[in-house]
Amino acid sequence: MKKYLSKRNILLTLLLAFIAMQFFRIDTTNPPVELEKDFIQLTQPPAEIAANLKTMCYDCHSHESRYPWYTNIAPFSWRIKSHIDNGRKHLNFSLWGDYPEKRAAHKLDECVDMTTKHWMPTLDYKLMHGRMSDQEYKEMATFFKSAKTSKVISHNFDYLLGSWKRTDDEEGNQTYESWRKDSDTKYIGQSYTLNGTDTISQEYMTISKPSEMWMLGVQIPSEPTETMFSLKTMDANSFEFESQENEFPNLIRYEAKEGRLDAAISGGDMVIPFTFEKI
């Protein structure tokens, strides 16, 4: 019996068990990220807090988990995967937009408690990824408190829908713009300017989300393709789309106000404002 329980045999058995464990690999596939539901996109924290959220929270509490080299080694990988699965189940920042208001408020209270007491992230995570300073914990807790009372950003463009007429047009001109919603990820717009009965300019526009980012396409009838702009900023009733490659404009901004749209196109030192009223 002692022969079989020798140190050599025990070590060999443990080695074989360790090797066998490596055949049971964890699933490192992340679910797709929908930015319109993401906590950071919806609450717009300061850059420093957003960076700490990504580094200290999103690995276990979002669909943006990172899997460093050591997550390929069992049984450590099993523990890490368990952390991620349980973390997402308890709080998933990638699905924040799906949370009812009452649940979101409760989760924010928990976040305040965890950050105030420095309970999260877990100790083993801190050992591998570093830790936040007392001041960073305090600032994050303060942000979670403020997020509870802030209005959640609505990531849609429904305020564009309908027909609009420009009120600050050049004399003799009448400019109209209309938008309709083709789907949850696509809006179609058209703009044209009349001088008398003549159409002197016309544009076709789309706001769509072909992948993870909203894009604005603008096309005039004389051009074969759209000029594309990518989303720069967005809140509950305004947006900016930007294109560094386009000569003019390279920035397009819209803001919805009581029954009107304030818009502007700009590039370099030139800014052309537009004001539209609902018709």
C-alpha positions as CSV (number, residue, x, y, z in Angstrom):
1,M,0.0,0.0,0.0
2,K,2.8,2.4,0.9
3,K,4.3,1.6,-2.6
4,Y,1.2,3.1,-4.3
5,L,1.1,6.1,-1.9
6,S,4.7,7.1,-2.6
7,K,5.4,10.8,-3.1
8,R,6.3,10.1,-6.7
9,N,3.0,8.4,-7.4
10,I,1.0,11.1,-5.7
11,L,2.8,13.8,-7.7
12,L,2.3,11.8,-10.9
13,T,-1.4,11.4,-10.2
14,L,-1.8,15.1,-9.5
15,L,0.1,16.0,-12.7
16,L,-2.2,13.7,-14.7
17,A,-5.3,15.2,-13.1
18,F,-4.0,18.7,-13.9
19,I,-3.4,17.7,-17.5
20,A,-6.8,16.2,-17.8
21,M,-8.4,19.4,-16.4
22,Q,-7.0,21.3,-19.4
23,F,-9.4,19.5,-21.7
24,F,-12.4,21.0,-19.9
25,R,-12.1,24.6,-21.3
26,I,-14.4,27.4,-20.4
27,D,-16.5,29.3,-22.9
28,T,-14.8,32.7,-23.5
29,T,-17.4,33.9,-26.0
30,N,-18.9,37.2,-25.0
31,P,-22.6,38.0,-25.9
32,P,-22.9,40.9,-28.4
33,V,-22.8,44.4,-26.9
34,E,-25.7,46.7,-27.5
35,L,-24.5,50.2,-26.8
36,E,-28.0,51.6,-26.4
37,K,-28.4,49.4,-23.3
38,D,-24.9,49.9,-21.8
39,F,-24.6,51.6,-18.4
40,I,-21.7,53.9,-19.4
41,Q,-23.4,55.0,-22.6
42,L,-26.7,55.6,-20.8
43,T,-25.3,57.5,-17.8
44,Q,-22.3,59.2,-19.3
45,P,-19.9,59.2,-16.3
46,P,-16.7,61.3,-16.3
47,A,-13.9,59.7,-18.3
48,E,-11.9,58.7,-15.2
49,I,-14.9,56.9,-13.7
50,A,-15.8,55.3,-17.0
51,A,-12.2,54.0,-17.3
52,N,-12.4,52.5,-13.7
53,L,-15.7,50.9,-14.4
54,K,-14.3,49.2,-17.5
55,T,-11.2,48.1,-15.6
56,M,-12.6,47.1,-12.3
57,C,-16.3,46.2,-13.0
58,Y,-16.9,45.2,-16.6
59,D,-14.9,42.0,-16.6
60,C,-17.4,40.3,-14.4
61,H,-20.5,42.5,-14.8
62,S,-20.9,43.0,-18.5
63,H,-20.6,41.4,-21.9
64,E,-17.1,42.9,-22.3
65,S,-15.3,40.3,-20.2
66,R,-11.5,40.0,-20.9
67,Y,-9.8,36.6,-20.7
68,P,-6.1,37.0,-20.1
69,W,-3.7,34.1,-20.7
70,Y,-4.2,32.6,-17.2
71,T,-7.9,32.1,-17.8
72,N,-6.9,29.2,-20.1
73,I,-5.5,27.3,-17.1
74,A,-7.8,25.0,-15.2
75,P,-8.9,25.0,-12.4
76,F,-8.3,28.8,-12.2
77,S,-10.3,29.2,-15.4
78,W,-13.3,27.5,-13.7
79,R,-13.2,29.9,-10.8
80,I,-12.9,32.9,-13.1
81,K,-15.8,31.7,-15.3
82,S,-17.9,31.2,-12.2
83,H,-17.2,34.8,-11.1
84,I,-18.2,36.1,-14.5
85,D,-21.4,34.0,-14.7
86,N,-22.5,35.0,-11.2
87,G,-21.5,38.6,-11.7
88,R,-23.5,39.0,-14.8
89,K,-26.5,37.3,-13.1
90,H,-26.4,39.7,-10.2
91,L,-25.6,42.9,-12.1
92,N,-25.0,43.2,-15.9
93,F,-24.0,46.7,-17.0
94,S,-24.4,45.7,-20.6
95,L,-28.1,45.1,-20.0
96,W,-28.7,48.3,-17.9
97,G,-31.2,49.7,-20.4
98,D,-33.4,46.6,-19.9
99,Y,-33.6,47.1,-16.1
100,P,-36.9,48.5,-14.8
101,E,-36.5,51.8,-12.9
102,K,-37.1,50.1,-9.5
103,R,-34.5,47.4,-10.1
104,A,-32.0,49.9,-11.5
105,A,-32.4,52.1,-8.4
106,H,-31.8,49.1,-6.1
107,K,-28.7,48.0,-8.1
108,L,-27.3,51.6,-7.8
109,D,-27.8,51.4,-4.0
110,E,-25.9,48.2,-4.0
111,C,-23.1,49.8,-6.1
112,V,-22.9,52.7,-3.6
113,D,-22.6,50.2,-0.7
114,M,-20.0,48.0,-2.4
115,T,-17.8,51.0,-3.4
116,T,-18.2,52.8,-0.1
117,K,-17.0,49.7,1.8
118,H,-14.4,48.8,-0.9
119,W,-15.9,45.3,-1.2
120,M,-15.7,45.2,-4.9
121,P,-13.9,44.1,-6.9
122,T,-12.9,41.0,-5.0
123,L,-9.5,40.6,-3.4
124,D,-8.2,38.1,-6.0
125,Y,-9.2,40.4,-8.8
126,K,-7.4,43.3,-7.1
127,L,-4.3,41.2,-6.8
128,M,-4.3,40.6,-10.5
129,H,-5.5,44.0,-11.8
130,G,-4.6,46.5,-9.1
131,R,-6.9,48.5,-6.9
132,M,-8.5,51.9,-6.9
133,S,-7.4,54.6,-4.5
134,D,-9.7,55.7,-1.6
135,Q,-10.4,58.9,-3.6
136,E,-11.4,56.9,-6.7
137,Y,-13.7,54.7,-4.6
138,K,-15.3,57.9,-3.1
139,E,-15.8,59.5,-6.6
140,M,-17.3,56.3,-8.0
141,A,-19.7,56.0,-5.0
142,T,-20.7,59.7,-5.5
143,F,-21.4,59.0,-9.2
144,F,-23.6,56.0,-8.5
145,K,-25.6,58.2,-6.1
146,S,-26.0,60.9,-8.7
147,A,-26.9,58.3,-11.4
148,K,-29.9,57.2,-9.2
149,T,-31.5,60.6,-9.6
150,S,-30.3,61.4,-13.1
151,K,-32.5,61.0,-16.2
152,V,-31.5,58.0,-18.2
153,I,-30.3,58.8,-21.7
154,S,-32.7,57.5,-24.3
155,H,-30.6,56.1,-27.2
156,N,-33.1,56.6,-30.0
157,F,-33.9,59.4,-32.4
158,D,-37.7,59.3,-32.2
159,Y,-37.7,63.1,-31.5
160,L,-36.8,63.6,-35.2
161,L,-40.0,61.9,-36.5
162,G,-42.5,63.9,-38.5
163,S,-42.3,66.9,-40.8
164,W,-40.4,70.1,-40.1
165,K,-40.1,73.5,-41.8
166,R,-37.1,75.8,-41.4
167,T,-37.8,79.1,-39.8
168,D,-34.5,81.0,-40.4
169,D,-34.3,80.4,-44.2
170,E,-32.9,82.8,-46.7
171,E,-35.4,85.2,-48.2
172,G,-37.5,83.5,-50.9
173,N,-36.5,80.0,-49.8
174,Q,-38.5,77.3,-48.0
175,T,-36.7,74.3,-46.6
176,Y,-38.5,71.2,-45.4
177,E,-37.2,68.1,-43.6
178,S,-39.0,64.9,-42.7
179,W,-38.1,61.7,-40.8
180,R,-39.7,58.3,-40.5
181,K,-38.6,55.3,-38.5
182,D,-37.9,52.2,-40.6
183,S,-36.9,50.0,-37.7
184,D,-35.4,50.3,-34.2
185,T,-32.0,50.7,-35.8
186,K,-32.8,52.7,-38.9
187,Y,-34.3,56.2,-39.5
188,I,-34.8,57.7,-43.0
189,G,-34.9,61.4,-43.6
190,Q,-35.3,63.7,-46.6
191,S,-34.6,67.4,-46.9
192,Y,-35.4,69.8,-49.8
193,T,-35.3,73.5,-50.4
194,L,-37.8,75.4,-52.7
195,N,-37.4,78.7,-54.3
196,G,-40.8,79.5,-55.6
197,T,-41.8,76.2,-57.2
198,D,-38.2,75.2,-58.1
199,T,-36.4,72.6,-56.0
200,I,-32.9,74.1,-55.6
201,S,-31.4,71.5,-53.2
202,Q,-32.2,68.1,-52.0
203,E,-30.7,65.6,-49.5
204,Y,-31.5,62.0,-48.5
205,M,-30.4,60.9,-45.0
206,T,-30.2,57.7,-43.0
207,I,-29.4,57.2,-39.3
208,S,-28.7,53.5,-38.9
209,K,-26.7,51.1,-36.8
210,P,-25.1,48.6,-39.1
211,S,-22.9,47.2,-36.3
212,E,-22.2,48.5,-32.8
213,M,-22.1,52.2,-33.7
214,W,-24.8,54.6,-35.0
215,M,-23.9,56.1,-38.4
216,L,-25.4,59.0,-40.3
217,G,-25.4,58.9,-44.1
218,V,-26.1,62.0,-46.3
219,Q,-26.5,61.8,-50.0
220,I,-27.5,64.3,-52.7
221,P,-29.0,63.2,-56.0
222,S,-25.9,64.1,-58.0
223,E,-23.6,61.8,-55.9
224,P,-23.6,58.0,-56.3
225,T,-22.8,57.2,-52.6
226,E,-23.6,58.5,-49.1
227,T,-21.2,60.6,-47.1
228,M,-20.9,58.8,-43.8
229,F,-20.6,60.3,-40.3
230,S,-20.1,58.4,-37.1
231,L,-21.8,59.1,-33.8
232,K,-19.7,61.4,-31.6
233,T,-22.0,62.4,-28.7
234,M,-25.6,61.6,-27.8
235,D,-28.0,62.3,-25.0
236,A,-31.7,62.2,-24.4
237,N,-32.6,64.9,-27.0
238,S,-29.5,65.7,-29.0
239,F,-26.7,64.2,-31.0
240,E,-23.5,65.0,-33.0
241,F,-22.2,63.0,-35.9
242,E,-18.6,63.5,-37.1
243,S,-16.5,62.8,-40.2
244,Q,-12.8,63.8,-40.1
245,E,-12.4,62.9,-43.8
246,N,-15.2,65.1,-45.2
247,E,-14.1,68.6,-46.1
248,F,-17.4,70.3,-45.2
249,P,-19.2,69.7,-43.1
250,N,-17.3,67.5,-40.7
251,L,-19.7,67.9,-37.8
252,I,-23.6,67.7,-37.8
253,R,-25.5,68.5,-34.7
254,Y,-29.2,68.3,-33.8
255,E,-31.0,69.3,-30.6
256,A,-34.7,68.8,-29.9
257,K,-36.5,71.5,-28.0
258,E,-40.2,72.2,-27.4
259,G,-41.7,71.7,-30.9
260,R,-38.5,72.6,-32.7
261,L,-35.2,71.3,-33.8
262,D,-32.0,73.3,-33.6
263,A,-29.4,72.0,-36.1
264,A,-26.0,73.1,-37.3
265,I,-23.4,71.9,-39.8
266,S,-19.8,73.0,-39.2
267,G,-16.3,72.6,-40.4
268,G,-13.2,74.6,-39.6
269,D,-14.3,78.1,-38.5
270,M,-17.6,77.9,-40.4
271,V,-20.9,77.1,-38.7
272,I,-24.3,77.1,-40.5
273,P,-27.2,77.0,-38.1
274,F,-30.8,75.8,-38.9
275,T,-34.0,76.1,-36.9
276,F,-37.0,73.9,-37.7
277,E,-40.5,73.9,-36.4
278,K,-42.9,71.0,-36.4
279,I,-45.6,71.1,-39.0
